Amino acid sequence: MTVYCGNPHDESRIPQEQACYALLDSLSIPYDRIDHEPAFTMEACAAIDCAFGTRMCKNLFLRNSNGSAFYLLLMPGDKPFKTKELSAQIGSTRLSFADENHMRNYLDLTPGSVTVMGLANDRENRVQLLIDRDVYEQEYFCCHPCINTSSIRLRTADVLERFLPAIHHTPRIVTLTGCV
């Protein structure tokens, strides 16, 4: 794993990643970044957790049963996800994972790179942000900067108080236990 401390704005990065850093910089939101091999699973993120000293956030892109509502869920990576539990809390029909086309169209992301940073591309607010209380109460959390070969650590307060208002998204806090 490579720890990167220099300027992340180089031309070898995909446009979505460059836009993520540019937005964070424009909002004066500090972040730490690590470059690494593609991380598609929470198990692959274990080394990232150790390097940052905090847990990587699991990001799930979900939809209701008829595809009329889409959600981005941020939750601790080690907490089990039970669709029935979340559906009941948000008053939704049964939830499932949204498809790649919606992920690309709404968030401009690809599978394995889902992140709260992708909400900057959701200018029509089609995706409702859901944050598990455990993530909401952490001082820091980690996520991908729109690509799964890098990870960033941010202060949760900066995301809630500066990033989300700037992109016009209001989170809904949920409390998941992993039990049904």
N, CA, C and O of each residue as an XYZ file, in Angstrom:
720
protein
N       0.847     -1.172      0.000
C       0.000      0.000      0.000
C       0.894      1.237      0.000
O       1.908      1.286      0.697
N       0.511      2.216     -0.779
C       1.264      3.455     -0.878
C       0.536      4.552     -0.123
O      -0.650      4.781     -0.360
N       1.212      5.221      0.766
C       0.639      6.383      1.440
C       1.041      7.592      0.628
O       2.228      7.836      0.409
N       0.060      8.345      0.183
C       0.306      9.479     -0.690
C       0.044     10.761      0.076
O      -1.032     10.930      0.649
N       0.992     11.646      0.096
C       0.838     12.893      0.849
C       0.947     14.129     -0.039
O       0.773     15.249      0.444
N       1.227     13.948     -1.310
C       1.411     15.089     -2.204
C       0.120     15.544     -2.844
O      -0.970     15.263     -2.347
N       0.254     16.246     -3.950
C      -0.884     16.792     -4.679
C      -1.635     15.680     -5.414
O      -1.050     15.011     -6.265
N      -2.910     15.468     -5.106
C      -3.670     14.407     -5.758
C      -4.181     14.798     -7.150
O      -4.813     13.984     -7.823
N      -3.918     16.018     -7.582
C      -4.471     16.507     -8.842
C      -3.523     16.245    -10.007
O      -3.028     17.182    -10.635
N      -3.274     14.971    -10.292
C      -2.443     14.673    -11.448
C      -3.319     14.048    -12.530
O      -4.402     13.535    -12.247
N      -2.851     14.096    -13.738
C      -3.667     13.709    -14.883
C      -3.860     12.208    -15.026
O      -4.630     11.771    -15.881
N      -3.184     11.407    -14.212
C      -3.358      9.962    -14.301
C      -4.635      9.505    -13.591
O      -5.025      8.344    -13.719
N      -5.274     10.378    -12.865
C      -6.489     10.044    -12.109
C      -7.727     10.260    -12.972
O      -7.755     11.154    -13.818
N      -8.751      9.435    -12.754
C      -9.975      9.578    -13.541
C     -10.649     10.909    -13.199
O     -10.447     11.441    -12.107
N     -11.444     11.445    -14.118
C     -12.078     12.747    -13.882
C     -12.939     12.795    -12.615
O     -12.959     13.821    -11.934
N     -13.647     11.716    -12.286
C     -14.483     11.704    -11.084
C     -13.639     11.874     -9.828
O     -14.038     12.577     -8.900
N     -12.478     11.233     -9.796
C     -11.596     11.352     -8.639
C     -11.025     12.763     -8.559
O     -10.992     13.359     -7.482
N     -10.579     13.295     -9.677
C     -10.055     14.661     -9.693
C     -11.117     15.656     -9.231
O     -10.817     16.588     -8.484
N     -12.365     15.456     -9.679
C     -13.459     16.352     -9.283
C     -13.733     16.249     -7.786
O     -14.054     17.248     -7.143
N     -13.607     15.051     -7.232
C     -13.808     14.853     -5.792
C     -12.802     15.681     -5.004
O     -13.181     16.411     -4.089
N     -11.517     15.572     -5.355
C     -10.487     16.329     -4.644
C     -10.671     17.833     -4.841
O     -10.485     18.612     -3.907
N     -11.033     18.232     -6.043
C     -11.231     19.659     -6.316
C     -12.374     20.212     -5.467
O     -12.275     21.319     -4.937
N     -13.452     19.451     -5.339
C     -14.577     19.905     -4.518
C     -14.176     19.991     -3.050
O     -14.469     20.986     -2.387
N     -13.512     18.962     -2.538
C     -13.075     19.004     -1.136
C     -12.144     20.191     -0.902
O     -12.266     20.887      0.106
N     -11.214     20.423     -1.829
C     -10.293     21.562     -1.705
C     -11.043     22.888     -1.731
O     -10.736     23.792     -0.954
N     -12.031     23.007     -2.628
C     -12.788     24.263     -2.734
C     -13.579     24.556     -1.467
O     -13.852     25.714     -1.153
N     -13.945     23.504     -0.743
C     -14.687     23.646      0.517
C     -13.755     23.710      1.723
O     -14.209     23.779      2.865
N     -12.452     23.685      1.464
C     -11.424     23.681      2.524
C     -11.634     22.540      3.506
O     -11.491     22.710      4.717
N     -11.977     21.368      2.965
C     -12.144     20.176      3.790
C     -10.861     19.364      3.704
O     -10.520     18.857      2.636
N     -10.145     19.234      4.816
C      -8.915     18.435      4.798
C      -9.224     16.943      4.739
O     -10.253     16.490      5.241
N      -8.335     16.199      4.130
C      -8.477     14.750      4.044
C      -7.093     14.128      3.950
O      -6.139     14.758      3.495
N      -7.006     12.899      4.382
C      -5.804     12.094      4.205
C      -6.127     11.088      3.113
O      -7.266     10.634      3.013
N      -5.149     10.732      2.297
C      -5.387      9.822      1.188
C      -4.344      8.722      1.151
O      -3.171      8.939      1.453
N      -4.798      7.537      0.772
C      -3.928      6.386      0.565
C      -4.273      5.785     -0.796
O      -5.446      5.590     -1.115
N      -3.258      5.496     -1.589
C      -3.437      4.756     -2.835
C      -3.171      3.283     -2.544
O      -2.311      2.957     -1.726
N      -3.903      2.394     -3.208
C      -3.790      0.967     -2.934
C      -4.313      0.176     -4.126
O      -4.836      0.742     -5.086
N      -4.165     -1.122     -4.050
C      -4.750     -2.002     -5.062
C      -6.271     -1.868     -4.987
O      -6.791     -1.458     -3.950
N      -6.998     -2.202     -6.056
C      -8.460     -2.110     -6.011
C      -9.029     -2.840     -4.792
O      -8.665     -3.982     -4.512
N      -9.909     -2.174     -4.088
C     -10.541     -2.733     -2.890
C     -12.031     -2.908     -3.175
O     -12.800     -1.947     -3.133
N     -12.424     -4.140     -3.464
C     -13.815     -4.425     -3.801
C     -14.631     -4.925     -2.617
O     -15.860     -4.942     -2.679
N     -13.963     -5.333     -1.538
C     -14.662     -5.901     -0.384
C     -14.191     -5.223      0.897
O     -13.154     -4.560      0.925
N     -14.970     -5.402      1.947
C     -14.583     -4.848      3.240
C     -13.340     -5.566      3.770
O     -12.543     -4.966      4.492
N     -13.169     -6.828      3.424
C     -11.973     -7.561      3.842
C     -10.728     -6.926      3.231
O      -9.687     -6.828      3.881
N     -10.846     -6.493      1.966
C      -9.718     -5.846      1.293
C      -9.402     -4.481      1.909
O      -8.305     -3.953      1.722
N     -10.347     -3.918      2.633
C     -10.166     -2.605      3.249
C      -9.523     -2.670      4.634
O      -9.258     -1.631      5.239
N      -9.271     -3.868      5.139
C      -8.718     -4.016      6.493
C      -7.384     -3.293      6.648
O      -7.150     -2.660      7.678
N      -6.509     -3.370      5.657
C      -5.214     -2.681      5.731
C      -5.403     -1.169      5.706
O      -4.638     -0.434      6.332
N      -6.408     -0.708      4.991
C      -6.718      0.725      4.936
C      -7.161      1.196      6.313
O      -6.745      2.255      6.783
N      -8.011      0.396      6.956
C      -8.455      0.712      8.318
C      -7.259      0.887      9.242
O      -7.197      1.840     10.020
N      -6.312     -0.035      9.152
C      -5.121      0.029     10.015
C      -4.290      1.268      9.704
O      -3.820      1.943     10.620
N      -4.108      1.571      8.441
C      -3.284      2.722      8.058
C      -3.893      4.033      8.537
O      -3.176      4.933      8.973
N      -5.208      4.140      8.456
C      -5.881      5.376      8.852
C      -6.228      5.420     10.333
O      -6.472      6.499     10.872
N      -6.257      4.281     10.998
C      -6.625      4.249     12.403
C      -8.114      4.455     12.624
O      -8.528      4.842     13.717
N      -8.911      4.205     11.620
C     -10.369      4.276     11.725
C     -10.957      3.317     10.709
O     -10.248      2.831      9.827
N     -12.246      3.043     10.825
C     -12.876      2.050      9.964
C     -13.320      2.635      8.628
O     -13.792      3.769      8.547
N     -13.157      1.830      7.589
C     -13.681      2.171      6.277
C     -15.199      2.068      6.347
O     -15.739      1.162      6.981
N     -15.859      2.974      5.713
C     -17.311      3.007      5.698
C     -17.833      2.123      4.570
O     -17.380      2.235      3.431
N     -18.787      1.241      4.885
C     -19.451      0.445      3.855
C     -20.487      1.338      3.198
O     -21.288      1.974      3.883
N     -20.476      1.387      1.875
C     -21.387      2.234      1.097
C     -22.234      1.332      0.212
O     -21.700      0.654     -0.666
N     -23.531      1.313      0.425
C     -24.424      0.450     -0.341
C     -25.407      1.303     -1.138
O     -26.086      2.169     -0.585
N     -25.472      1.048     -2.439
C     -26.409      1.752     -3.314
C     -27.627      0.856     -3.483
O     -27.541     -0.232     -4.052
N     -28.754      1.326     -2.984
C     -29.967      0.512     -2.881
C     -31.137      1.142     -3.625
O     -31.111      2.325     -3.967
N     -32.164      0.331     -3.870
C     -33.405      0.821     -4.465
C     -34.577      0.086     -3.845
O     -34.430     -1.007     -3.297
N     -35.745      0.707     -3.941
C     -36.933      0.023     -3.444
C     -37.391     -0.998     -4.487
O     -36.807     -1.086     -5.567
N     -38.434     -1.768     -4.168
C     -38.817     -2.900     -5.015
C     -39.279     -2.502     -6.414
O     -39.084     -3.266     -7.359
N     -39.880     -1.338     -6.568
C     -40.331     -0.953     -7.909
C     -39.373      0.014     -8.609
O     -39.666      0.475     -9.712
N     -38.250      0.322     -7.994
C     -37.247      1.168     -8.628
C     -37.602      2.637     -8.687
O     -37.064      3.375     -9.512
N     -38.508      3.071     -7.814
C     -38.908      4.487     -7.817
C     -38.129      5.324     -6.804
O     -38.207      6.552     -6.830
N     -37.383      4.676     -5.915
C     -36.607      5.393     -4.905
C     -35.236      4.731     -4.782
O     -35.114      3.506     -4.795
N     -34.198      5.581     -4.663
C     -32.822      5.109     -4.558
C     -32.196      5.676     -3.297
O     -32.496      6.798     -2.888
N     -31.313      4.878     -2.681
C     -30.699      5.237     -1.408
C     -29.212      4.915     -1.440
O     -28.787      3.943     -2.065
N     -28.434      5.734     -0.765
C     -27.028      5.432     -0.497
C     -26.920      5.284      1.002
O     -27.154      6.235      1.748
N     -26.565      4.089      1.443
C     -26.444      3.784      2.864
C     -24.975      3.761      3.256
O     -24.176      3.051      2.646
N     -24.614      4.548      4.285
C     -23.279      4.526      4.878
C     -23.402      3.817      6.213
O     -24.197      4.212      7.066
N     -22.614      2.775      6.388
C     -22.672      2.007      7.629
C     -21.299      1.429      7.935
O     -20.457      1.339      7.041
N     -21.057      1.033      9.186
C     -19.771      0.426      9.510
C     -19.551     -0.843      8.681
O     -20.481     -1.611      8.435
N     -18.318     -1.039      8.264
C     -17.997     -2.171      7.420
C     -18.179     -3.518      8.078
O     -18.382     -4.520      7.392
N     -18.110     -3.561      9.404
C     -18.220     -4.840     10.093
C     -19.638     -5.138     10.591
O     -19.860     -6.153     11.252
N     -20.589     -4.269     10.280
C     -21.962     -4.484     10.740
C     -22.749     -5.214      9.650
O     -22.711     -4.812      8.487
N     -23.469     -6.292     10.019
C     -24.297     -6.987      9.028
C     -25.431     -6.090      8.531
O     -25.990     -5.296      9.287
N     -25.755     -6.231      7.260
C     -26.839     -5.451      6.664
C     -28.048     -6.346      6.464
O     -27.958     -7.389      5.816
N     -29.176     -5.938      7.021
C     -30.441     -6.661      6.876
C     -31.435     -5.715      6.195
O     -31.832     -4.698      6.764
N     -31.823     -6.065      4.982
C     -32.714     -5.173      4.223
C     -34.045     -4.953      4.940
O     -34.591     -3.850      4.917
N     -34.555     -5.982      5.565
C     -35.839     -5.867      6.255
C     -35.785     -4.817      7.365
O     -36.730     -4.050      7.551
N     -34.678     -4.789      8.094
C     -34.525     -3.827      9.189
C     -34.519     -2.390      8.658
O     -35.200     -1.523      9.205
N     -33.756     -2.143      7.599
C     -33.691     -0.794      7.040
C     -35.009     -0.407      6.379
O     -35.469      0.722      6.546
N     -35.617     -1.310      5.640
C     -36.900     -1.024      4.985
C     -37.938     -0.560      5.992
O     -38.674      0.393      5.739
N     -37.995     -1.232      7.130
C     -38.963     -0.870      8.165
C     -38.678      0.526      8.714
O     -39.613      1.288      8.961
N     -37.410      0.874      8.909
C     -37.063      2.184      9.472
C     -37.386      3.344      8.541
O     -37.772      4.421      8.996
N     -37.231      3.128      7.246
C     -37.448      4.243      6.319
C     -38.815      4.177      5.643
O     -39.139      5.018      4.804
N     -39.618      3.173      6.012
C     -40.960      3.069      5.460
C     -40.962      2.761      3.971
O     -41.767      3.307      3.216
N     -40.073      1.898      3.560
C     -39.937      1.561      2.145
C     -40.356      0.121      1.900
O     -40.337     -0.719      2.800
N     -40.736     -0.139      0.648
C     -40.917     -1.524      0.254
C     -39.558     -2.193      0.312
O     -38.541     -1.526      0.502
N     -39.537     -3.479      0.153
C     -38.309     -4.266      0.246
C     -37.183     -3.640     -0.580
O     -37.395     -3.254     -1.730
N     -36.006     -3.542     -0.003
C     -34.848     -2.956     -0.662
C     -33.980     -4.034     -1.298
O     -33.912     -5.170     -0.827
N     -33.323     -3.642     -2.381
C     -32.328     -4.504     -3.010
C     -31.218     -3.610     -3.546
O     -31.322     -2.383     -3.516
N     -30.160     -4.236     -4.034
C     -29.061     -3.450     -4.584
C     -29.476     -2.876     -5.930
O     -30.080     -3.565     -6.752
N     -29.151     -1.622     -6.142
C     -29.464     -0.964     -7.407
C     -28.481     -1.438     -8.471
O     -27.377     -1.883     -8.155
N     -28.887     -1.341     -9.719
C     -28.059     -1.839    -10.811
C     -26.984     -0.833    -11.225
O     -26.999      0.336    -10.840
N     -26.064     -1.339    -12.018
C     -24.923     -0.545    -12.460
C     -25.342      0.666    -13.299
O     -24.717      1.723    -13.209
N     -26.384      0.524    -14.106
C     -26.829      1.654    -14.939
C     -27.293      2.831    -14.088
O     -26.940      3.977    -14.367
N     -28.081      2.553    -13.053
C     -28.524      3.634    -12.165
C     -27.343      4.220    -11.399
O     -27.281      5.429    -11.177
N     -26.414      3.370    -10.998
C     -25.227      3.834    -10.280
C     -24.447      4.818    -11.155
O     -24.004      5.868    -10.689
N     -24.293      4.465    -12.402
C     -23.556      5.332    -13.328
C     -24.347      6.611    -13.631
O     -23.787      7.708    -13.636
N     -25.654      6.460    -13.882
C     -26.480      7.618    -14.247
C     -26.675      8.606    -13.098
O     -26.645      9.817    -13.316
N     -26.873      8.107    -11.884
C     -27.164      8.995    -10.756
C     -25.908      9.475    -10.027
O     -25.846     10.624     -9.591
N     -24.910      8.602     -9.893
C     -23.733      8.931     -9.087
C     -22.443      9.047     -9.901
O     -21.420      9.488     -9.376
N     -22.479      8.660    -11.167
C     -21.305      8.630    -12.037
C     -20.202      7.767    -11.432
O     -19.027      8.133    -11.440
N     -20.614      6.605    -10.905
C     -19.689      5.670    -10.257
C     -19.831      4.289    -10.873
O     -20.816      3.989    -11.548
N     -18.828      3.455    -10.628
C     -18.855      2.070    -11.069
C     -18.891      1.159     -9.843
O     -18.517      1.586     -8.751
N     -19.339     -0.098    -10.006
C     -19.373     -1.017     -8.870
C     -18.003     -1.125     -8.203
O     -16.970     -1.177     -8.871
N     -18.020     -1.158     -6.876
C     -16.788     -1.217     -6.097
C     -16.266      0.151     -5.707
O     -15.368      0.260     -4.872
N     -16.822      1.200     -6.307
C     -16.364      2.566     -6.033
C     -17.451      3.435     -5.413
O     -17.309      4.656     -5.357
N     -18.528      2.822     -4.949
C     -19.642      3.590     -4.385
C     -19.161      4.336     -3.153
O     -18.445      3.788     -2.315
N     -19.570      5.604     -3.057
C     -19.091      6.479     -1.996
C     -20.021      7.657     -1.826
O     -20.732      8.040     -2.756
N     -20.017      8.229     -0.645
C     -20.773      9.447     -0.391
C     -20.301     10.574     -1.310
O     -21.076     11.475     -1.631
N     -19.044     10.531     -1.733
C     -18.514     11.557     -2.638
C     -19.251     11.575     -3.969
O     -19.313     12.615     -4.625
N     -19.810     10.440     -4.378
C     -20.566     10.357     -5.624
C     -21.846     11.173     -5.612
O     -22.390     11.487     -6.670
N     -22.336     11.522     -4.421
C     -23.548     12.346     -4.347
C     -23.344     13.727     -4.961
O     -24.317     14.400     -5.301
N     -22.105     14.154     -5.106
C     -21.843     15.438     -5.765
C     -22.317     15.394     -7.218
O     -22.576     16.439     -7.814
N     -22.433     14.196     -7.790
C     -22.899     14.040     -9.166
C     -24.414     13.897     -9.263
O     -24.963     13.877    -10.364
N     -25.084     13.798     -8.140
C     -26.544     13.643     -8.090
C     -27.191     15.015     -7.944
O     -27.743     15.345     -6.895
N     -27.117     15.791     -8.985
C     -27.592     17.180     -8.922
C     -29.112     17.311     -8.854
O     -29.628     18.372     -8.506
N     -29.822     16.246     -9.182
C     -31.285     16.265     -9.118
C     -31.814     15.620     -7.836
O     -33.023     15.447     -7.680
N     -30.924     15.272     -6.932
C     -31.293     14.672     -5.641
C     -32.207     13.453     -5.795
O     -33.238     13.344     -5.131
N     -31.818     12.568     -6.657
C     -32.579     11.332     -6.860
C     -32.232     10.278     -5.819
O     -32.976      9.318     -5.622
N     -31.087     10.465     -5.148
C     -30.609      9.475     -4.183
C     -30.682     10.061     -2.776
O     -30.118     11.120     -2.501
N     -31.384      9.356     -1.892
C     -31.495      9.765     -0.488
C     -30.332      9.160      0.285
O     -30.101      7.952      0.216
N     -29.605      9.981      1.014
C     -28.497      9.515      1.833
C     -29.010      9.030      3.178
O     -29.735      9.742      3.873
N     -28.624      7.810      3.537
C     -28.942      7.216      4.826
C     -27.620      6.942      5.536
O     -26.723      6.319      4.968
N     -27.502      7.402      6.764
C     -26.267      7.190      7.525
C     -26.608      6.456      8.816
O     -27.434      6.909      9.609
N     -25.961      5.321      9.008
C     -26.135      4.584     10.257
C     -25.585      5.427     11.405
O     -24.559      6.092     11.264
N     -26.264      5.391     12.515
C     -25.888      6.197     13.675
C     -24.432      5.964     14.099
O     -23.765      6.903     14.533
N     -23.938      4.745     13.983
C     -22.549      4.472     14.372
C     -21.563      5.258     13.505
O     -20.550      5.732     14.020
N     -21.828      5.409     12.215
C     -20.973      6.217     11.339
C     -21.158      7.692     11.672
O     -20.184      8.442     11.754
N     -22.396      8.103     11.861
C     -22.730      9.489     12.163
C     -22.007      9.985     13.418
O     -21.627     11.154     13.498
N     -21.820      9.102     14.389
C     -21.204      9.486     15.659
C     -19.683      9.334     15.687
O     -19.053      9.727     16.669
N     -19.081      8.780     14.647
C     -17.626      8.648     14.598
C     -16.976     10.000     14.337
O     -17.553     10.849     13.659
N     -15.781     10.202     14.872
C     -15.052     11.441     14.596
C     -14.580     11.476     13.146
O     -14.631     12.521     12.499
N     -14.126     10.346     12.642
C     -13.637     10.222     11.267
C     -14.289      9.022     10.611
O     -14.736      8.096     11.288
N     -14.339      9.046      9.294
C     -14.642      7.836      8.555
C     -13.883      7.859      7.248
O     -13.420      8.905      6.792
N     -13.765      6.683      6.656
C     -13.024      6.532      5.405
C     -13.973      6.112      4.295
O     -14.953      5.403      4.523
N     -13.659      6.564      3.092
C     -14.428      6.184      1.918
C     -13.536      6.314      0.688
O     -12.416      6.817      0.775
N     -14.033      5.864     -0.445
C     -13.299      6.023     -1.695
C     -13.600      7.403     -2.291
O     -14.700      7.925     -2.113
N     -12.644      7.990     -2.988
C     -12.866      9.263     -3.678
C     -13.333      9.025     -5.123
O     -12.741      9.538     -6.072
N     -14.402      8.239     -5.266
C     -15.024      7.914     -6.560
C     -14.228      6.899     -7.381
O     -14.504      6.712     -8.566
N     -13.251      6.250     -6.769
C     -12.472      5.185     -7.401
C     -11.968      4.283     -6.279
O     -11.617      4.769     -5.204
N     -11.930      2.971     -6.521
C     -11.572      2.068     -5.432
C     -10.085      1.727     -5.371
O      -9.705      0.725     -4.766
N      -9.251      2.543     -5.985
C      -7.795      2.374     -5.863
C      -7.187      3.444     -4.961
O      -5.966      3.532     -4.826
N      -8.032      4.243     -4.357
C      -7.625      5.230     -3.358
C      -8.689      5.272     -2.283
O      -9.844      4.919     -2.519
N      -8.292      5.702     -1.112
C      -9.239      5.896     -0.013
C      -8.864      7.179      0.700
O      -7.696      7.565      0.750
N      -9.878      7.835      1.251
C      -9.650      9.075      1.983
C     -10.276      8.976      3.368
O     -11.278      8.293      3.578
N      -9.653      9.680      4.300
C     -10.190      9.803      5.658
C     -10.584     11.248      5.842
O      -9.805     12.163      5.572
N     -11.819     11.443      6.310
C     -12.371     12.778      6.531
C     -12.975     12.864      7.921
O     -13.375     11.857      8.506
N     -13.033     14.073      8.436
C     -13.787     14.280      9.672
C     -15.266     14.167      9.328
O     -15.735     14.785      8.373
N     -15.984     13.392     10.092
C     -17.408     13.216      9.854
C     -18.129     14.554      9.904
O     -19.040     14.798      9.112
N     -17.733     15.420     10.826
C     -18.365     16.744     10.933
C     -18.185     17.555      9.654
O     -19.092     18.291      9.265
N     -17.040     17.437      8.994
C     -16.825     18.168      7.739
C     -17.763     17.672      6.648
O     -18.271     18.460      5.851
N     -17.987     16.377      6.617
C     -18.906     15.824      5.625
C     -20.325     16.314      5.907
O     -21.028     16.760      4.999
N     -20.739     16.228      7.172
C     -22.104     16.593      7.544
C     -22.372     18.096      7.456
O     -23.436     18.512      6.997
N     -21.423     18.899      7.888
C     -21.654     20.338      8.013
C     -21.194     21.167      6.823
O     -21.619     22.312      6.668
N     -20.319     20.598      5.969
C     -19.800     21.384      4.849
C     -20.033     20.720      3.495
O     -20.550     21.351      2.574
N     -19.653     19.447      3.373
C     -19.777     18.761      2.093
C     -21.238     18.574      1.690
O     -21.636     18.994      0.603
N     -22.037     17.950      2.548
C     -23.436     17.669      2.190
C     -24.249     18.937      1.923
O     -24.996     18.962      0.944
N     -24.145     19.987      2.738
C     -24.874     21.215      2.393
C     -24.431     21.801      1.045
O     -25.254     22.338      0.304
N     -23.144     21.700      0.731
C     -22.646     22.264     -0.529
C     -23.206     21.538     -1.747
O     -23.367     22.142     -2.808
N     -23.504     20.244     -1.602
C     -24.049     19.491     -2.730
C     -25.557     19.283     -2.600
O     -26.153     18.534     -3.374
N     -26.168     19.944     -1.625
C     -27.619     19.972     -1.441
C     -28.226     18.599     -1.150
O     -29.251     18.224     -1.718
N     -27.572     17.860     -0.255
C     -28.096     16.579      0.200
C     -28.217     16.619      1.719
O     -27.307     17.065      2.417
N     -29.342     16.150      2.210
C     -29.589     16.087      3.646
C     -29.660     14.617      4.048
O     -30.464     13.862      3.502
N     -28.837     14.212      4.985
C     -28.859     12.787      5.373
C     -30.021     12.469      6.294
O     -30.535     13.331      7.007
N     -30.411     11.228      6.259
C     -31.366     10.692      7.227
C     -30.591      9.688      8.065
O     -29.943      8.789      7.528
N     -30.660      9.841      9.374
C     -29.924      8.971     10.284
C     -30.789      7.756     10.617
O     -31.957      7.887     10.983
N     -30.192      6.580     10.481
C     -30.880      5.327     10.799
C     -30.048      4.600     11.859
O     -28.856      4.865     12.018
N     -30.686      3.693     12.569
C     -29.997      2.897     13.576
C     -30.148      1.431     13.211
O     -31.211      0.835     13.380
N     -29.059      0.864     12.705
C     -29.071     -0.539     12.288
C     -28.390     -1.397     13.351
O     -27.349     -1.030     13.896
N     -28.995     -2.535     13.631
C     -28.432     -3.445     14.622
C     -27.827     -4.678     13.954
O     -27.004     -5.367     14.556
N     -28.230     -4.960     12.711
C     -27.786     -6.160     12.028
C     -28.632     -7.353     12.402
O     -28.335     -8.480     12.007
N     -29.687     -7.114     13.163
C     -30.602     -8.191     13.575
C     -31.990     -7.884     13.009
O     -32.310     -6.737     12.697
N     -32.787     -8.912     12.885
C     -34.183     -8.707     12.451
C     -35.099     -9.403     13.408
O     -36.317     -9.363     13.235
